[in-house]
Amino acid sequence: MATLSEVGPSSFDAYEGIRIVIPGLLTYGVVAATFCTLAPSERSSLLVNPLTGVVGALAIGLLLYFLDIPARAAAYSKNQPTDYLKKQFPQISAGELRTAYFLLLNTRMPANTRNRALYMGSMYRIGVEMILALAIATSGVFGAALFDYGPTRDPMSSQAHRWAAIFLIVVFALAFWANAAYGPAKAGERLKSFVRGLRVWSIVLYCFGLVLVPAPVLAAHCHKAAALQHRYVALAGLALTVAYWLRRYVRGDLVKKDGTSSREPMDSSFAGFLFLLPMVVTLCLYEPGAKNITSSASYLVGWSAAAGLVIGMVTVRGHERKLHGVYIGQTRWMKDNSDDVSKFLGAKPKDVEASAQPLRLDIAVADVKLSSPEPKFLAKLKRLLSQP
């Protein structure tokens, strides 16, 4: 097997730098925008000082780099090139195969394949971290918009929240239509894939949170259950549904097949729908009060666009498709160069070993005990051996 000293120079450090700087700047910008929206009367020096902003962005980027949440996602582990190596070389441990894969990537695979893998891996991580940051921020802003505080609301903006909800529905419809080009060709298969997301027992938690979102409106309309008429109940429901969505979007669904269990990413259209539903219910049912943090059109348009970006990216999943395209290309290279891969690993594939082993028949003639009649050739063999 090759050693680490054989690894040649590459642009690994540049792509790792991208993974730190860009997510750090994006997340810092989202945090700053969220703070300005939630606390419009406060002015923080951390957001005004450019030097502090740069340091804060780098600190956030390093934190995200060390946490590496995208690498724990189900989409990241799907169809990896190491799965092919595990099938072909089961006699080698998973850790050694993982190390061998990285050595193959750096020493044997073409430079364009290696650079594309590093670039798409960085873009995938940036995409996932941006989705998570925007999802948490938008749900926090729309949740805070349930309450009567902030600047004085413009009387003309009473229907603005409903228009924002319509905008999100249109974005999801367009993303769902665009996603049809990548998924199954038949509408029935796409519908089955969508409905399959409901066949998880934990969806009960999401449904419970979704029921809490309109509960204050329904309780006030029926003049019953005074405890449910507070908007804090709707905020709790929104928090529960978004938390459920975040965990399931990252970790995926546990699937058992052929005696083994693995995590599969949630259906993209279903994932976008789960994030869309509580946002639309919140925006449609609750009119802003006399004071509201989204009182101006710029704030509402900006945060609606951020929520629409989350829905579009989750539904289309272009960053995940590009990453899986890189996986497929690397696996194809290893299949086309299977002899080089075997020499590199110093082992033969499972199917080659099975075909190369000769058929051996070891017979201890003196110890043979048969319950069935003794074959003639074995009786002759015994007589020959017994002769002096």
C-alpha positions in Angstrom: 0.0 0.0 0.0 1.2 3.5 -0.7 2.5 5.7 2.1 1.7 9.2 3.1 5.1 10.4 1.6 3.7 9.6 -1.8 1.0 12.2 -1.6 1.8 15.0 -4.0 1.0 18.7 -3.6 -2.5 19.9 -4.3 -4.8 22.8 -3.6 -6.2 21.1 -0.5 -5.2 24.1 1.7 -7.0 26.5 -0.5 -10.3 24.6 -0.4 -10.0 24.1 3.3 -9.5 27.9 3.6 -12.7 28.4 1.6 -14.5 26.1 4.0 -13.5 28.4 6.9 -13.8 31.9 5.4 -17.0 31.7 3.4 -19.3 29.9 5.9 -17.9 32.2 8.6 -18.7 35.4 6.7 -22.2 34.1 5.7 -23.1 33.0 9.2 -21.8 36.2 10.7 -23.9 38.2 8.3 -27.0 36.1 9.1 -26.3 36.6 12.8 -25.9 40.4 12.4 -29.0 40.7 10.3 -31.0 38.6 12.8 -29.8 40.7 15.7 -30.7 44.0 14.0 -34.1 42.6 13.2 -34.9 41.2 16.6 -33.5 44.1 18.5 -34.0 47.2 16.3 -33.3 49.7 19.1 -30.0 48.1 20.1 -26.7 49.0 18.6 -23.8 46.6 19.2 -20.2 47.6 18.7 -19.5 44.0 17.6 -21.6 44.7 14.5 -20.1 48.1 13.7 -16.4 47.6 14.1 -15.0 46.0 10.9 -12.0 44.4 12.7 -14.3 42.8 15.3 -16.5 41.6 12.4 -13.6 39.9 10.6 -12.4 38.2 13.8 -15.9 37.1 14.6 -16.4 35.7 11.1 -13.2 33.7 11.3 -14.1 32.4 14.8 -17.5 31.2 13.5 -15.9 29.7 10.5 -13.4 27.8 12.6 -16.2 26.6 14.9 -18.2 25.3 12.0 -15.1 23.7 10.5 -14.4 21.8 13.7 -18.0 20.8 14.2 -18.3 19.6 10.5 -22.0 19.1 10.6 -22.3 18.5 6.9 -20.1 15.4 7.1 -22.6 13.9 9.6 -25.5 14.3 7.2 -27.1 11.3 5.6 -26.6 12.9 2.1 -22.8 13.0 2.6 -22.6 9.3 3.4 -24.7 8.1 0.5 -22.9 6.4 -2.5 -19.4 7.1 -1.2 -16.5 5.6 -3.2 -15.4 3.8 -0.1 -18.6 1.7 -0.3 -17.2 0.2 -3.5 -13.9 -0.6 -1.8 -15.7 -2.2 1.1 -17.6 -4.5 -1.3 -14.5 -5.5 -3.3 -12.0 -5.8 -0.4 -14.0 -7.0 2.7 -10.8 -8.4 4.2 -9.4 -4.9 4.8 -10.7 -2.8 7.7 -12.9 0.2 7.0 -10.3 2.6 8.5 -7.6 1.3 6.2 -9.9 1.6 3.2 -10.7 5.1 4.1 -7.1 6.1 4.3 -6.4 4.2 1.1 -9.2 6.1 -0.7 -7.6 9.5 0.2 -4.2 8.2 -0.9 -5.7 7.1 -4.2 -7.4 10.4 -4.6 -4.1 12.3 -4.1 -1.6 9.9 -5.9 -3.5 8.0 -8.5 -6.6 9.7 -9.7 -6.3 12.5 -12.4 -5.7 16.0 -11.1 -9.1 17.3 -12.5 -10.9 14.5 -10.6 -9.1 15.4 -7.4 -9.7 19.1 -7.7 -13.3 18.6 -8.6 -13.8 16.5 -5.6 -12.2 19.1 -3.3 -14.2 21.9 -4.8 -17.6 20.1 -4.8 -16.9 18.9 -1.2 -16.3 22.5 -0.1 -19.4 23.8 -2.0 -21.5 21.0 -0.4 -20.4 22.0 3.1 -21.0 25.7 2.4 -24.5 24.9 1.0 -25.5 22.8 4.1 -24.2 25.3 6.6 -25.9 28.2 4.8 -29.2 26.3 4.8 -29.0 25.6 8.5 -28.1 29.2 9.4 -30.9 30.7 7.3 -33.4 28.2 8.5 -32.7 29.0 12.1 -32.6 32.7 11.5 -35.9 32.9 9.5 -37.8 30.8 11.9 -36.6 32.9 14.8 -37.6 36.1 13.0 -41.0 34.9 12.0 -41.5 33.5 15.5 -40.7 36.8 17.1 -43.0 38.6 14.6 -45.9 36.9 16.4 -45.5 39.4 19.2 -46.4 43.1 19.5 -43.0 44.9 19.8 -40.6 46.8 17.6 -41.2 49.8 15.2 -44.7 51.1 14.5 -46.3 49.1 11.8 -47.4 50.7 8.5 -51.2 50.4 8.2 -50.8 49.4 4.5 -48.9 46.3 5.5 -51.7 44.4 7.1 -51.8 41.8 4.3 -48.1 41.8 3.7 -47.5 38.6 5.8 -50.1 36.7 3.6 -48.3 37.9 0.5 -45.1 36.6 2.0 -46.8 33.2 2.6 -48.0 33.1 -1.1 -44.5 33.9 -2.2 -43.1 30.9 -0.2 -45.7 28.6 -1.7 -44.8 29.8 -5.3 -41.1 29.2 -4.6 -41.8 25.6 -3.4 -44.0 24.9 -6.4 -41.3 26.1 -8.8 -38.6 24.1 -6.9 -40.8 21.0 -6.9 -41.3 21.4 -10.7 -37.6 21.9 -11.2 -36.8 18.9 -9.0 -39.0 16.7 -11.2 -36.3 16.7 -13.9 -33.8 15.0 -11.5 -36.2 12.5 -9.8 -38.3 9.6 -11.1 -39.9 10.2 -14.5 -43.4 9.0 -13.5 -45.5 11.2 -11.2 -46.7 8.2 -9.3 -43.2 7.3 -8.2 -42.5 10.8 -7.2 -45.7 10.8 -5.1 -44.7 7.5 -3.4 -41.3 9.0 -2.6 -43.0 12.0 -1.1 -45.5 10.0 1.0 -42.8 7.6 2.2 -41.6 10.5 4.4 -44.8 10.2 6.4 -44.1 6.5 7.3 -41.8 7.4 10.2 -43.2 7.3 13.8 -41.3 10.5 14.8 -43.6 12.5 12.4 -46.0 12.5 15.3 -43.8 15.1 17.0 -43.9 17.3 14.0 -47.7 17.0 13.7 -48.0 17.9 17.4 -45.9 21.0 16.9 -47.9 21.9 13.8 -51.2 21.7 15.7 -49.8 24.1 18.4 -49.1 26.8 15.7 -52.7 27.6 15.0 -54.0 26.6 18.5 -54.2 30.2 19.9 -56.3 31.4 16.9 -58.6 28.4 17.2 -58.9 28.7 21.0 -59.7 32.4 20.7 -62.3 31.8 18.0 -64.1 29.1 20.1 -63.7 31.1 23.3 -62.3 28.0 25.1 -59.0 26.9 26.6 -57.8 30.3 27.7 -54.3 28.9 28.4 -54.0 28.1 24.6 -54.9 31.6 23.5 -51.4 33.0 24.2 -49.1 33.3 21.2 -46.3 31.7 23.1 -48.1 28.4 22.3 -47.7 29.1 18.6 -44.0 30.0 19.1 -43.5 26.7 20.9 -45.1 24.8 18.1 -43.0 26.7 15.5 -39.9 25.9 17.4 -40.8 22.2 17.7 -41.5 21.8 14.0 -38.3 23.6 12.9 -36.2 21.6 15.4 -37.7 18.4 14.1 -37.0 19.4 10.5 -33.4 20.4 11.3 -32.6 17.1 12.9 -34.3 15.0 10.2 -32.9 17.0 7.3 -29.3 16.5 8.6 -29.6 12.9 9.9 -32.0 11.5 7.4 -34.2 8.4 7.9 -33.1 5.1 9.2 -33.7 2.4 6.6 -33.3 -1.3 7.1 -32.5 -3.4 4.1 -31.0 -6.9 3.7 -30.4 -7.2 7.4 -28.4 -4.0 7.6 -29.5 -0.5 8.6 -28.3 2.8 7.1 -29.4 6.4 7.0 -31.0 7.7 3.8 -31.5 11.4 3.1 -35.1 12.6 3.4 -36.9 13.1 0.1 -36.1 16.5 -1.2 -39.6 17.6 -2.0 -40.9 16.3 1.3 -38.1 18.1 3.2 -39.0 21.4 1.5 -42.7 20.9 2.3 -41.9 20.2 6.0 -40.1 23.5 6.3 -42.7 25.4 4.3 -45.8 24.3 6.2 -45.3 25.9 9.6 -44.0 29.1 8.0 -47.1 29.5 5.8 -49.4 28.8 8.8 -47.7 31.4 10.9 -47.7 34.1 8.3 -51.3 33.5 7.2 -53.0 33.2 10.6 -51.3 35.9 12.6 -51.6 39.5 11.6 -48.9 41.8 12.8 -49.8 44.1 15.7 -49.5 47.8 16.0 -45.8 47.3 16.5 -43.8 44.6 14.7 -40.2 43.8 13.9 -41.1 43.2 10.2 -43.0 46.5 10.0 -41.1 47.8 7.0 -41.4 46.2 3.5 -37.6 45.8 3.3 -37.4 43.6 6.4 -40.3 41.4 5.3 -39.1 41.0 1.8 -35.6 40.2 2.9 -36.6 37.5 5.4 -39.2 36.1 3.0 -36.4 35.8 0.4 -34.2 34.1 2.9 -36.9 31.5 3.7 -37.6 31.0 0.0 -33.9 30.4 -0.5 -33.9 27.7 2.2 -37.0 26.1 0.6 -35.5 26.2 -2.9 -32.1 24.8 -1.9 -33.6 22.0 0.2 -36.1 21.0 -2.5 -33.7 21.1 -5.5 -30.5 20.0 -3.6 -28.1 21.1 -6.3 -25.2 21.0 -3.9 -25.9 17.4 -2.9 -26.4 16.3 -6.5 -23.0 17.7 -7.5 -21.3 15.9 -4.6 -22.9 12.6 -5.6 -21.8 13.2 -9.2 -18.2 13.4 -7.9 -18.7 10.2 -5.9 -20.0 8.4 -9.1 -17.0 9.6 -11.1 -14.5 8.4 -8.6 -16.2 5.0 -8.3 -16.2 4.7 -12.1 -12.4 5.4 -12.2 -11.7 2.7 -9.6 -13.8 0.2 -11.5 -12.0 1.1 -14.8 -8.6 0.8 -13.0 -9.3 -2.1 -10.8 -5.9 -3.7 -11.4 -4.1 -0.5 -10.3 -6.4 -0.3 -7.2 -5.6 -3.9 -6.3 -1.8 -3.3 -6.6 -2.1 -0.2 -4.6 -4.0 -2.0 -1.8 -1.8 -5.0 -2.0 -4.8 -7.3 -2.0 -7.1 -9.0 -4.5 -10.8 -8.3 -4.9 -13.3 -10.7 -3.3 -14.5 -12.1 -6.6 -11.0 -12.6 -8.0 -10.0 -14.5 -4.8 -13.0 -16.7 -5.0 -12.3 -17.7 -8.6 -8.6 -18.1 -8.1 -8.8 -20.6 -5.2 -8.4 -24.2 -6.5 -10.9 -26.8 -5.5 -9.3 -29.1 -2.9 -10.5 -32.5 -1.7 -8.7 -33.7 1.4 -9.6 -37.3 2.2 -8.3 -39.1 5.2 -8.9 -42.6 4.0 -8.4 -44.4 7.3 -10.9 -42.1 9.1 -13.6 -42.1 6.5 -17.0 -43.0 7.9 -20.0 -43.1 5.6 -23.6 -43.6 6.5 -24.4 -44.4 2.9 -23.0 -47.4 0.9 -19.2 -47.1 0.3 -18.3 -45.9 -3.2 -16.5 -48.4 -5.4 -13.6 -46.2 -6.2 -13.0 -45.7 -2.4 -13.1 -49.4 -1.7 -10.5 -50.0 -4.5 -8.4 -47.3 -3.0 -8.5 -48.9 0.4 -7.5 -52.3 -1.0 -4.5 -50.8 -2.9 -3.3 -49.0 0.3 -3.7 -52.1 2.4 -1.5 -54.3 0.1 2.2 -54.6 1.2 
